[in-house]
Amino acid sequence: MEGGSGGPVGERTGSSSGATYALRHNRPCNHEDIIFCIDIDRQSQADMKVTGAKGRPITRLDAIKQAILLFLHAKLRMNPNHRFAFSALSHSASWIRREFSGDVDLALSALRSISADLSYDQADLSQLFKMAAYEGRRCRAQSRILRVILIYCRSSVQPEFHWPEGQKLFTLDVLYLHDKPSPDNCPQKVYDTLVDALEHVGEHEGYIFESGGGLTRVLFKQMCLLLSHPQQRCSQEDLDIPKSVTKKVPVTEGHPVKEEETPHGSNQ
């Protein structure tokens, strides 16, 4: 739940016959400006493990665009005052649509303009952080907060960045789609570098999720987890969504519950 204000948890209002309860907000929740930064390296064109209409392959970039639209509709349903801008990451970051807006049609137009046709042997995040820091100062002046959602798809190019220690003007979330490890790539090193970046620049709690299985449902689930507001979310290590599904078996005398009778839901 975002925005609003209320009394202490469980505070009763109204008459005894029609009592209601108001939830307390422990801290303020500012409207968000969110920059999506999408990797446009050719590795973003790798196929997912699902197909679209008439068997057409769905690429990572196709799935990313669908996931972003899912995020936009859900986020605006929560609070129509959130706004979005778009950038791309080649060898460094550049704007696709700098003007922040909550208009989904404008977002769709920006997403349609994105393609990934070239390969890049460098991914410098420094320019992205400069862009975000500038917008972060503007957001503070407007009593808003800034978040960057970086979607990275390279398995063999470690990103790099140069950023002053302690300068934290925005929150960074990362979705990392990668190939399975092989002698030709280094997804673990890439992931470790992305974690370092998140911890180095983040103003509030940032999340990082990775997926090497090529499943769109995993990407959509991870994108939904990023709907959580940075000022309200728990730390990622305490995140236990979705809950494991446990089969409830009646315990009768002389029939202890066997381990195989309590399957757990997959998190893949």
N, C-alpha and C positions, 0 to 999 in steps of 0.2 A: 504494500500500500504506500502510495506516495502523496506528499503534500498534506495540508490540513493541520488542525491542531485539536487538542482534546485535554481532558482532565486526567487524573490518575487512573491506572488500569483498574477496572471494576467499579468506577465511580457511578453511582446510580443517579439518574435524573428522572423527573416526572413522578407521577403518582404511583402508589404501590401496585395498582392494577395494570398500569401500562408502563412499567419501568423499563428503561433502556440503559445501556452501558456505553461509556465513551472510552476509547483507547488513548493512552498517553503516548505522545511522540517524545522520545527521549532526547532528540536532537533535531535541529532544523533540516529541512530537505529542500534544497534549491533546485530550480528548473535546470535541466541539462542542455548544453550544446555539445553535440557528439560529432567528431570527425571520423569517418570511415576511411581507412587507408588500405587499399587493395593492391596486392602484389600482381604486377602485370608481366612478370617473367613467363616465358613459354611453358614452364612447369605448371602454371595455372591452367593449362589446357589439357592436362592429363585426365583421362577418363575416370569417372567414378564407377562403382560396381553396380550401377543401376542404369536403366535406359528410359528414355522419354517416350513420347507418342510415336507409334509406328516403329519402335525399336531404335530410335535415334539416340546415339550416345549422349550422355550428360557429362560435361566436363566439370572440373573443380570450379572454374569460373562461373559456369551456369548455376551450379549449386550454391555458390557464394552469393550470387545475385538474388536467388530465391530466398536464401536464409536472411539476407538483409531486409528484403521486403516483408518477410514475416516479422522481423524485429520491429520495423517501423510501424506497422499496423498495430502490433501489440503495445508498443511503448506509447504511441499516441492515444490509444484507448485508455491507458492508465492515466496519462496526463497530456492534454493537447498542447501544452506550452513548451514541450521539448522541441528542439530544432536540430537539423542535421546538415552536414556538409560532406564533401567527398574529395578524396585525393588518391593518387596512384603512386606506387613505389616501383621505379625502374632501377637505375643505379643510385638514385636518390628520390626524394618525394617531390611531387608537384601537385598543384591544385587541379581538380576536375570541375568542381563547383564550390567556390569559396563562400558564397552567400548562404548563411544558415537559414533553413526554412523547415516548417513542418508540413509542407505541401508534398504529398506522396507522388503526385504526377511529376513534379520537378525532380524528385529523387529518382523516379523511374527513368526519366530522360537522361539523367547523369549516368545511371547504371548501364543503359543501352549503349552509351558512347564508349564504354570501356572494352578494350580488346587486349589480347596478350599474344603478340606475334614474334617477339624477339627474346633472345637470351641475354642475361646480364651477369657478368662475373663479379659484380660488386653490389652491395646493398647497404648504403650509408643512411642510417636513421637520423643523423644529426639535423638535416634540413627539416624533416618531419617534426622533430622536437622544437626547432626554432619557430616553425609555423604554429605549433600548438601553444608554445609559451606566449607568443604575441596574442593569440586569441584568448588564452587563459587570463591574461591581465585585463583584457576587455570584459571578459565574463565576470571577474571579481568586481569591476566597477558597476556592473549591472545586477549584482547579487545573484549571479548564476554560477555554475561550475562547468568546467570543460573536461570531456573525456575523449580519448583517442582509442578506437578499436582497430588494431592492426591485424590484417589477415595475410599471413605469410605462407608461401607454397614452395620454397626452394629447399631441397634436401642436401645440396652440396655447396651452398654459398652461405657462410656465416655472416650475419649482419654485423655492422660495426657502428659505433657512435662515439661522439665526443661531446660531453655535456658537463657543466660545472657541478661539483658536488654540492648537494643541499638545495639546488634550485628546483623546486617542485611546485609547478603551477597548473598541473593537470593530472588526471588519472589515466593510466595506460592498461588496456586489456589486450590480450593476444589470442588469436586462433591460429594454430599451426597445422596445416595439412601437408603431409610429407609421404615420401615413398618408404617402403620397408628398408631397413639398413642393409647395406651391401658394401663391397670394397670400393665402389665408385662414389659413395656419398657419406655424409656424416650428420644424420638428423639429430643425434644426441648432442653433438657439439653446438649445432644450430639452436636447439631447444635451450641449452644451458646459457647461451648468449642472450636469448630472448628473455629468460628469467632475470639475468643480470640487468638488462635494460629496464624491465618492469620495476624492479626494486630500486633502481638508481633514480628514476624520474618521477615515480608515482606519488601524488599528493595524498590520495586515499587508497584503500585496499584494491589492488588490481588482481584480475584473474587471468590465468593462462591455461588454455586447453589445447591438446594435441590429438591428432588422429592420423593413423597410417593405414587404416583399413579401407578407405575409399567408400564409406557408407554415408549416404546423405542423411539418414536418420540421426547419426551421431553428430554431424555438423549442426543440424537443426536443434538438437537437444542442447548442445553447447551454446549456440546462439541464444536460446531461450534463457539459459542461466545468466547470460550477460544482461538480461533485462533488469536485474537487481541494481538498485541505485547505489553508487559508491559510498554515499553517506549513511546508508542503512544496512549494507551487506555484512555478513560475517566473514571471517578470514577463510581463505580457500581450504586450508587444512581442516576446518570444521564443517566444510560443506559436505552434506551427505544426501544430496538430491540427484537422481531419484532414489527413494528408499528401496532396499532389497525386498523382493516379494517372497514371503515364507508361507509354505503350505501348512495350514493348521491341521494337525492330526490329533484326534482325541486320545488322551493318555489314559489307558485303562490298566488295572492291576495285572501285572504279569505280562504287560505288553509295552515295554519302554520304546520311546520314539527313536527310530533309527536315523542315522545321519542322512541316508539317501532320501528320506521322506521330507526333508526340509530344503528343497532346491532354492537357490538364490537367483534373482534376476540378473541378466547380463548387463554390464556397463560398457560393452564395446560400442 
